[in-house]
């Protein structure tokens, strides 16, 4: 078979998934004429990642940069630019089975007059078993196929499971104003024009995101429905039966109503159901009666919306140290979560220790101090504290209670186990109490050398168990911390993963910056962290005394830059060593990252996830680290960063990387894309929404 297929891939911020999608096309390289990646306003180096992946896989990729804002519009650009005789649409986060395009091409060629060949697909959804969807029931009657397709009597055609003849799509385009059912409108128009040939072989593995789909339904539901209805009405010009279109519109209204009911948006759901009741068939169905009853009983019970889309959600976050302006890893996490929560409603950041007078600019976030300088040594809560618990002055609780009465938060988030003594007093003051565990403290205690640390670990573990029984939800940084926590608690409290995000992401460019020059030495190795924190002190000493000398044997101009606040005397002494520069309390690490050729993070102890690794990756700085340093981030060693558990291994990786510019370039592109797609502002917003119990988040 000649290479006559054009593959069209719409993509926006898809750097993390494109390699898998493009790699899945490798087996079909002989039949692919071109791959058009329609890069729609990406800011995570999607284009660069795609070009690098295509180069490795030997694929004929062409990137088309556009600013359109919808997958339908991006696909239409691909249709206009195609030079192949048939078109295959693939989403950037899906994968085709090896040989699928050849199989679909043979099926299309074997049925004269057929304009579409469709195969089976495998749907993969989080928390559910894979589901095989096999096309069946299609016949030679194009009008009947279209009618049955719109009425859901045939399996919907998944994007990426069908090959379309170029002649069949002439003049047919995807709707560009909707993000729901745009593919249904396109396939229905094609079915009305051309015959279809179906095969039972699976050709596609696609990822179904139910939460994202739900968000599309409940965001401006009335506008969404009316826009889809207008697009469906347009199919009448293609000869589609009016009855089938009316049924589809009523079914869409019912589908939207289902999500609105699920999220407590009952007034909006009632409006959708009026459109359903107007249809003589669906309006009299058992499902419609069930939905109407749920709306009626929900209103009688006073159910409130479970999503911030209908009403703002007020969030109070309680920390020990002031979270603004953020300086340490804890501050960065807490303030990042506050920024995400402020997308939903007003936020108050309350700190036990006095906060400064500066307020976060341009956001609905306000900081509040729970104590004054004079009250630091006043009587504290509780008669006993274990090591690791913070001392909380009694006036702090009094002010906190007053703040809750005045602010009336829907949710209170308490920062970690050191503030355990606030949990019980706050329990009756809010409908939802959340513990944000920056670390699983009992596990962290076991990593600290010394008998005293081992002795305190069981006490911390007991606090963690008691906390799980008090709060409504727990946040952790990673899957690994979630497993650790579930292993030591018996209470069935939901545990949500709210990862650490890229620190100060708003101040960074999402475009991959150019690599630094070598005028100031090569390589410049950067280590950033709180230089008074014992794990960082240990890492800095090993970097300066063991790793750097080994690197300088091969690369004599290598320099090590240690940057951070409150450096320990042991760290200060390192600045006397050749090639070591100490920068105390830097106001801005952006210039340091811009000048760094790589970051080495040789941590041997510590918990949570390492925010500084994310910051380096987001700035395009390659990272070399110990497995413990990257623990919990779920990064891929050898692709996102380089890993070794010995100082000698870290030095050898550094020397090898610096002698391989091509690998440096690949590592920069991959790390940068991973950081922004998985830990960027949108990812953190989604995680915080889920952690607040919104949008039906799964666990």
Number of C-alpha atoms within 10 A of each C-alpha: 10 10 15 17 28 27 26 27 26 24 27 23 20 25 29 23 21 26 22 15 20 25 18 19 22 17 17 19 18 16 17 25 20 21 25 22 28 27 24 22 15 19 19 27 24 27 25 17 23 26 20 17 22 21 12 11 17 13 21 16 19 16 16 16 15 14 13 15 14 18 24 22 22 26 25 19 20 23 26 11 13 20 15 19 14 24 25 24 22 25 21 24 20 21 24 26 18 16 17 23 28 21 18 25 24 13 21 23 15 11 14 10 14 20 23 27 24 29 27 23 26 21 18 17 14 13 8 8 9 14 12 14 18 20 22 16 12 19 13 12 13 19 19 15 21 23 23 17 22 25 17 12 12 17 15 16 20 24 19 26 27 28 28 26 23 19 12 19 20 11 8 17 21 22 25 17 16 20 18 18 15 20 20 19 21 19 26 24 25 23 25 20 20 21 22 24 26 20 16 13 16 19 24 26 23 23 16 15 11 15 16 11 13 19 17 17 22 25 13 13 21 16 11 20 20 13 16 22 18 11 19 26 15 15 18 14 9 14 13 24 17 14 12 17 20 20 20 21 23 25 21 22 27 24 17 23 30 23 22 27 23 18 23 20 25 25 15 19 27 18 14 23 24 16 18 26 19 13 17 12 11 19 19 13 13 10 13 18 15 11 17 20 12 16 24 13 11 16 15 9 9 10 15 14 20 20 23 17 18 18 13 15 21 19 25 28 25 27 24 22 18 24 25 20 15 17 18 15 20 22 19 21 24 24 25 24 23 26 21 20 26 20 17 21 18 20 26 22 22 27 23 26 21 19 22 12 9 10 14 13 8 6 13 16 21 17 23 22 20 25 24 13 9 8 16 18 11 13 13 18 17 11 6 9 14 12 14 16 16 17 19 25 20 18 18 24 20 12 17 23 14 12 17 17 12 9 15 15 22 18 21 27 25 27 23 25 25 22 19 19 19 17 20 14 11 19 16 10 17 15 11 19 24 26 27 26 22 24 21 22 22 24 20 16 24 19 16 16 10 10 9 12 16 16 12 16 21 15 14 23 20 13 20 23 16 17 24 22 15 18 21 19 22 25 27 26 25 22 18 18 24 19 12 14 24 17 9 14 17 12 13 11 16 17 24 24 20 27 25 28 28 27 25 14 17 10 8 13 12 20 17 19 15 10 16 16 14 13 6 12 15 19 24 22 25 23 26 24 25 20 26 17 14 14 19 25 21 18 21 28 15 15 25 23 14 14 23 25 19 20 22 17 11 13 18 15 15 20 24 25 21 25 22 22 18 15 22 15 11 14 21 17 12 19 17 11 12 14 19 18 18 18 17 15 16 12 10 8 14 15 8 19 24 17 18 26 23 25 24 26 27 28 21 17 18 22 21 25 26 22 22 19 27 27 25 27 28 32 28 29 32 28 25 27 24 20 19 19 24 27 18 19 22 12 16 13 14 11 15 23 20 22 23 18 15 15 19 15 16 24 23 17 17 24 18 13 18 17 11 10 11 11 16 17 15 18 23 28 28 26 27 30 31 24 27 29 21 17 25 22 21 14 17 22 23 19 23 25 21 19 25 26 19 18 23 18 15 14 11
